[in-house]
């Protein structure tokens, strides 16, 4: 009985409980959708926050026809008169869910590469791939993660190491857990080192999953993580929420996950499929230094939005 009680006490809360806690707080104001042009009738979704590369400030956006599946491109957009348009001189990458990180004088850009599944007829495999460069013209692919792993994110650390968050699936990892490892050099970013990451235990309830979407090194040496937590109902309806937690790389301890935004925090709109209506896929935050931040996110695999909310990492730095 004591063993069962102890196990129960350390069981992570389900998404429904986290959602109830979030909705009991003062809700952030409704966000706004972003407008895009230059992509024809295709949708833009699952965006990154704005980032600098060379002399340009852009966002990476996943572009795909509404009825297409596994046929995405990542384009880079710059804002002109409140509309995001394809940036001049930027490449088009055959990827999904683009993201970016700054390392010294280089920008690291990543995304999910899809390929025909070697064993499942009509199925697809996927891997996370990484590019690096000082600007778009010098951008070169330099690394790839393990097959069948999305949501690999990396960040420079104050100790000159590279923090890497991973998302293994299968076996004891279920539909997706989060791991962490540190590397000395970008050249060490490879499938073997990624697979050796240590799992952060007790983050997700059974049959639920999540992953890291963006990382923020904090002043106290910890890492603020923006991610998603998700589950699927028996009738295939999926629920994805934007979440955050703080990770201490010295103790391998993560704070409890907190939901920071849901699809309801944005105007109603289209969905790629009806089972994706309650999906928000966070790209990351722009922190403003005044206790607020702006979240950029994909909505229902069909649209994008941004939302100003309380900075989920402000209190951690204030008390450090």
RODO-2510 file (C-alpha; in nm, 4 decimals, decimal comma):
residues 320
     n   res          X          Y          Z
     1     x     0,0000     0,0000     0,0000
     2     x     0,2804     0,2426     0,0889
     3     x     0,4516     0,1804    -0,2451
     4     x     0,1292     0,2432    -0,4363
     5     x     0,0633     0,5577    -0,2361
     6     x     0,4131     0,6887    -0,3078
     7     x     0,3733     0,6170    -0,6791
     8     x     0,0385     0,7946    -0,6807
     9     x     0,1862     1,1025    -0,5111
    10     x     0,4461     1,1354    -0,7858
    11     x     0,2082     1,0761    -1,0774
    12     x     0,2129     1,3801    -1,3078
    13     x    -0,1179     1,5630    -1,3474
    14     x    -0,3195     1,5058    -1,6610
    15     x    -0,3808     1,7801    -1,9154
    16     x    -0,7391     1,8209    -1,7931
    17     x    -0,6154     1,9095    -1,4435
    18     x    -0,3533     2,1493    -1,5794
    19     x    -0,6185     2,3068    -1,8003
    20     x    -0,8518     2,3578    -1,5040
    21     x    -0,5753     2,5312    -1,3092
    22     x    -0,5000     2,7553    -1,6061
    23     x    -0,8632     2,8490    -1,6621
    24     x    -0,9066     2,9349    -1,2948
    25     x    -0,6383     3,2029    -1,3294
    26     x    -0,7024     3,5425    -1,4796
    27     x    -0,7109     3,4636    -1,8505
    28     x    -0,4872     3,6573    -2,0884
    29     x    -0,6675     3,8769    -2,3427
    30     x    -0,7620     3,7220    -2,6741
    31     x    -0,4678     3,7184    -2,9120
    32     x    -0,4650     3,8134    -3,2762
    33     x    -0,4068     3,6282    -3,6003
    34     x    -0,1162     3,7070    -3,8306
    35     x    -0,1746     3,7875    -4,1962
    36     x     0,0360     3,6373    -4,4760
    37     x     0,0594     3,6915    -4,8491
    38     x     0,2690     3,5550    -5,1323
    39     x     0,1812     3,1874    -5,0769
    40     x    -0,1260     3,1574    -5,2974
    41     x    -0,4067     2,9543    -5,1437
    42     x    -0,1782     2,7664    -4,9055
    43     x    -0,1952     2,7913    -4,5267
    44     x     0,0832     2,9227    -4,3045
    45     x     0,1013     2,7731    -3,9575
    46     x     0,3408     2,6514    -3,6848
    47     x     0,5592     2,9615    -3,6939
    48     x     0,8698     3,0644    -3,5044
    49     x     0,8876     3,3954    -3,3191
    50     x     1,0665     3,6743    -3,5109
    51     x     1,4447     3,6284    -3,5201
    52     x     1,7455     3,7989    -3,6762
    53     x     1,9561     3,6435    -3,9509
    54     x     2,2040     3,8624    -4,1347
    55     x     2,0351     4,2001    -4,1728
    56     x     1,6831     4,0608    -4,1780
    57     x     1,4191     4,0060    -3,9103
    58     x     1,1979     3,7158    -4,0141
    59     x     0,9740     3,4387    -3,8908
    60     x     0,9859     3,0806    -4,0174
    61     x     0,6456     2,9470    -4,1177
    62     x     0,5186     2,6069    -4,2254
    63     x     0,3410     2,6392    -4,5619
    64     x     0,1079     2,3673    -4,6895
    65     x    -0,2108     2,3255    -4,8905
    66     x    -0,5165     2,2644    -4,6721
    67     x    -0,5826     1,9149    -4,8088
    68     x    -0,2166     1,8103    -4,8340
    69     x    -0,0413     1,5848    -4,5838
    70     x     0,3343     1,5563    -4,5273
    71     x     0,3953     1,8035    -4,8109
    72     x     0,5157     2,1114    -4,6233
    73     x     0,7770     2,3752    -4,6887
    74     x     0,9316     2,6217    -4,4469
    75     x     0,9409     2,9766    -4,5811
    76     x     1,0843     3,2866    -4,4170
    77     x     0,8634     3,5939    -4,3909
    78     x     0,9295     3,9589    -4,3127
    79     x     0,6657     4,2057    -4,1988
    80     x     0,5553     4,4836    -4,4324
    81     x     0,2604     4,7038    -4,3362
    82     x     0,1173     4,4462    -4,0934
    83     x     0,1388     4,1648    -4,3488
    84     x     0,4062     3,8948    -4,3512
    85     x     0,5508     3,8359    -4,6992
    86     x     0,8261     3,5993    -4,8218
    87     x     1,1657     3,7560    -4,7497
    88     x     1,3841     3,8464    -5,0458
    89     x     1,6802     3,6128    -5,0882
    90     x     1,5535     3,3595    -4,8340
    91     x     1,5597     2,9882    -4,9201
    92     x     1,2627     2,7537    -4,9252
    93     x     1,3305     2,4446    -4,7142
    94     x     1,1476     2,1121    -4,7580
    95     x     1,0693     2,0914    -4,3875
    96     x     0,7937     2,1165    -4,1297
    97     x     0,7764     2,3321    -3,8149
    98     x     1,0794     2,5584    -3,8545
    99     x     1,2632     2,7071    -3,5557
   100     x     1,5724     2,9202    -3,4968
   101     x     1,8387     2,9755    -3,2304
   102     x     2,1281     3,2198    -3,2100
   103     x     2,4793     3,0832    -3,1465
   104     x     2,7454     3,3547    -3,1200
   105     x     2,7558     3,5118    -3,4678
   106     x     2,5578     3,2345    -3,6399
   107     x     2,1897     3,1508    -3,6661
   108     x     2,0864     2,7863    -3,6296
   109     x     1,7694     2,6952    -3,8182
   110     x     1,5983     2,3603    -3,7856
   111     x     1,2873     2,1751    -3,8890
   112     x     1,1389     1,8329    -3,9471
   113     x     1,2390     1,6499    -4,2638
   114     x     0,9848     1,3964    -4,3912
   115     x     1,0719     1,0942    -4,6045
   116     x     0,8954     0,7733    -4,7194
   117     x     0,8798     0,5218    -4,4368
   118     x     1,1172     0,2334    -4,5119
   119     x     0,8851    -0,0348    -4,3707
   120     x     0,5276     0,1039    -4,3735
   121     x     0,3620     0,1241    -4,7151
   122     x     0,2324     0,4777    -4,7692
   123     x     0,3726     0,5895    -4,4351
   124     x     0,6299     0,8575    -4,3656
   125     x     0,9386     0,8769    -4,1519
   126     x     1,0803     1,1971    -4,0104
   127     x     1,3896     1,3452    -3,8505
   128     x     1,4960     1,6853    -3,7219
   129     x     1,7637     1,8546    -3,9335
   130     x     1,9752     2,1627    -3,8636
   131     x     2,1288     2,4389    -4,0737
   132     x     2,3775     2,7067    -3,9705
   133     x     2,4980     3,0312    -4,1247
   134     x     2,5678     3,4024    -4,0777
   135     x     2,2925     3,4914    -4,3249
   136     x     2,0625     3,3177    -4,5717
   137     x     2,3289     3,2947    -4,8426
   138     x     2,5686     3,1051    -4,6148
   139     x     2,3088     2,8706    -4,4612
   140     x     2,4271     2,5078    -4,4768
   141     x     2,2858     2,1828    -4,3392
   142     x     2,5209     2,0480    -4,0716
   143     x     2,3386     1,7968    -3,8503
   144     x     2,0479     1,5552    -3,8279
   145     x     1,8795     1,3903    -3,5327
   146     x     1,7671     1,0283    -3,4989
   147     x     1,5001     0,8913    -3,7294
   148     x     1,1461     0,9289    -3,5899
   149     x     1,2295     1,2137    -3,3501
   150     x     1,0832     1,5640    -3,3679
   151     x     1,1146     1,8579    -3,1271
   152     x     1,4906     1,8608    -3,0761
   153     x     1,5914     2,2042    -2,9510
   154     x     1,9257     2,3501    -2,8472
   155     x     2,0539     2,6594    -2,6707
   156     x     2,3900     2,8105    -2,5779
   157     x     2,4658     2,8011    -2,2045
   158     x     2,6672     3,0363    -1,9846
   159     x     2,9301     2,7641    -1,9255
   160     x     3,0017     2,7509    -2,3012
   161     x     2,8213     2,4173    -2,3281
   162     x     2,5225     2,3522    -2,5542
   163     x     2,1994     2,2422    -2,3911
   164     x     1,9937     2,0001    -2,6009
   165     x     1,6364     1,8901    -2,5359
   166     x     1,5119     1,5772    -2,7105
   167     x     1,1812     1,3935    -2,7629
   168     x     1,2158     1,0148    -2,7716
   169     x     0,9090     0,8004    -2,8374
   170     x     0,8202     0,4356    -2,7966
   171     x     0,8674     0,1848    -2,5162
   172     x     0,8798     0,3501    -2,1756
   173     x     0,8760     0,6913    -2,3508
   174     x     0,5241     0,6306    -2,4804
   175     x     0,4035     0,8896    -2,7319
   176     x     0,6796     1,1317    -2,6414
   177     x     0,8814     1,2413    -2,3404
   178     x     1,1552     1,5036    -2,3028
   179     x     1,5238     1,4312    -2,2517
   180     x     1,8242     1,6562    -2,1881
   181     x     2,1939     1,6412    -2,2640
   182     x     2,4841     1,8832    -2,3020
   183     x     2,7389     1,9031    -2,5822
   184     x     3,0681     2,0879    -2,6101
   185     x     3,0472     2,1836    -2,9765
   186     x     2,7848     2,2127    -3,2481
   187     x     2,9826     1,9486    -3,4346
   188     x     2,8823     1,7045    -3,1570
   189     x     2,5152     1,7349    -3,2519
   190     x     2,4369     1,3913    -3,3954
   191     x     2,1897     1,1065    -3,3580
   192     x     2,4039     0,9067    -3,1163
   193     x     2,4543     1,1919    -2,8688
   194     x     2,0885     1,2913    -2,8922
   195     x     1,9761     0,9348    -2,8147
   196     x     2,1977     0,9376    -2,5035
   197     x     2,0009     1,2237    -2,3458
   198     x     1,8698     1,1630    -1,9954
   199     x     1,4902     1,1509    -1,9663
   200     x     1,3162     1,4087    -1,7461
   201     x     1,0939     1,1787    -1,5434
   202     x     0,7284     1,2239    -1,4409
   203     x     0,6370     1,5051    -1,6772
   204     x     0,3469     1,3472    -1,8647
   205     x     0,0598     1,1244    -1,7611
   206     x     0,0244     0,7870    -1,9357
   207     x    -0,1075     0,8189    -2,2931
   208     x    -0,0242     1,1905    -2,2977
   209     x     0,2843     1,3435    -2,4522
   210     x     0,4762     1,6638    -2,5044
   211     x     0,7888     1,8255    -2,6352
   212     x     1,0091     2,1341    -2,6144
   213     x     0,9508     2,4050    -2,8740
   214     x     1,1816     2,6854    -2,7600
   215     x     1,4478     2,7441    -2,4936
   216     x     1,5368     3,0532    -2,2884
   217     x     1,8598     3,0532    -2,0835
   218     x     1,7825     3,2326    -1,7567
   219     x     2,0043     3,4543    -1,5439
   220     x     2,0248     3,1933    -1,2665
   221     x     2,1691     2,9246    -1,4943
   222     x     1,8396     2,7424    -1,5421
   223     x     1,6586     2,7019    -1,8745
   224     x     1,3083     2,8233    -1,9401
   225     x     1,1262     2,5827    -2,1724
   226     x     0,8285     2,6654    -2,3926
   227     x     0,6626     2,3501    -2,5183
   228     x     0,3412     2,1643    -2,5827
   229     x     0,1454     1,9033    -2,3903
   230     x    -0,1096     1,6919    -2,5733
   231     x    -0,3486     1,4002    -2,5680
   232     x    -0,5901     1,2317    -2,8072
   233     x    -0,9462     1,1224    -2,7410
   234     x    -1,0855     0,7873    -2,8478
   235     x    -1,2665     0,9572    -3,1387
   236     x    -0,9282     1,0938    -3,2606
   237     x    -0,9839     1,4538    -3,1501
   238     x    -0,6450     1,5963    -3,0493
   239     x    -0,5830     1,8567    -2,7801
   240     x    -0,2572     2,0529    -2,7786
   241     x    -0,1798     2,3245    -2,5237
   242     x     0,1125     2,5643    -2,4950
   243     x     0,3030     2,5009    -2,1730
   244     x     0,6147     2,6036    -1,9865
   245     x     0,8498     2,4716    -1,7214
   246     x     1,1920     2,5590    -1,5829
   247     x     1,4739     2,3071    -1,6013
   248     x     1,7849     2,3028    -1,3814
   249     x     2,0681     2,1343    -1,5765
   250     x     2,2803     2,1015    -1,2603
   251     x     2,0252     1,8937    -1,0686
   252     x     1,8338     1,7478    -1,3670
   253     x     1,5156     1,8763    -1,2058
   254     x     1,2206     2,0306    -1,3885
   255     x     0,9526     2,2469    -1,2311
   256     x     0,5897     2,1351    -1,2758
   257     x     0,4424     2,1949    -1,6195
   258     x     0,1986     2,4853    -1,6457
   259     x    -0,0324     2,5581    -1,9377
   260     x     0,0180     2,9154    -2,0613
   261     x    -0,2218     2,9324    -2,3593
   262     x    -0,4895     2,7340    -2,5405
   263     x    -0,6711     2,7604    -2,8715
   264     x    -0,9513     2,9466    -2,6905
   265     x    -0,7101     3,2355    -2,6285
   266     x    -0,7197     3,3195    -3,0003
   267     x    -1,0009     3,4201    -3,2356
   268     x    -1,2032     3,1340    -3,3837
   269     x    -1,0951     3,0170    -3,7257
   270     x    -1,0244     2,7360    -3,9672
   271     x    -0,8767     2,3947    -3,8922
   272     x    -0,6953     2,1577    -4,1259
   273     x    -0,9259     1,8816    -4,0017
   274     x    -1,2118     1,8839    -3,7502
   275     x    -1,0101     1,6730    -3,5040
   276     x    -0,7444     1,9495    -3,4931
   277     x    -0,9721     2,2328    -3,3806
   278     x    -0,8320     2,2366    -3,0257
   279     x    -0,4659     2,2499    -3,1282
   280     x    -0,2125     2,5202    -3,0529
   281     x     0,1523     2,4594    -3,1425
   282     x     0,3741     2,7204    -2,9740
   283     x     0,6719     2,8502    -3,1681
   284     x     0,8110     3,0460    -2,8761
   285     x     0,8221     3,3761    -2,6903
   286     x     0,9551     3,7250    -2,7287
   287     x     1,0217     3,8352    -2,3687
   288     x     0,9766     4,2079    -2,3075
   289     x     1,1520     4,2510    -1,9711
   290     x     0,8454     4,4076    -1,8086
   291     x     0,6801     4,0888    -1,6855
   292     x     0,5055     4,0196    -2,0164
   293     x     0,5918     3,8213    -2,3259
   294     x     0,4428     3,7621    -2,6688
   295     x     0,3736     3,4033    -2,7696
   296     x     0,3781     3,3071    -3,1393
   297     x     0,1909     2,9903    -3,2313
   298     x     0,0287     2,7776    -3,4971
   299     x    -0,3490     2,7379    -3,4675
   300     x    -0,5356     2,4200    -3,5636
   301     x    -0,2756     2,3362    -3,8323
   302     x    -0,4249     2,6083    -4,0539
   303     x    -0,3475     2,9571    -3,9147
   304     x    -0,1097     3,1510    -3,6915
   305     x    -0,1441     3,3966    -3,4068
   306     x     0,0329     3,5919    -3,1382
   307     x    -0,0717     3,6575    -2,7810
   308     x     0,0631     3,8829    -2,5056
   309     x     0,0672     3,7009    -2,1724
   310     x     0,2516     3,7030    -1,8386
   311     x     0,6165     3,6078    -1,8874
   312     x     0,6287     3,2501    -1,7497
   313     x     0,9947     3,2919    -1,6482
   314     x     0,9844     3,6393    -1,4891
   315     x     0,9241     3,5110    -1,1352
   316     x     1,2091     3,2577    -1,1630
   317     x     1,4578     3,5314    -1,2476
   318     x     1,3144     3,7758    -0,9947
   319     x     1,3725     3,5326    -0,7074
   320     x     1,7057     3,3959    -0,8273
***
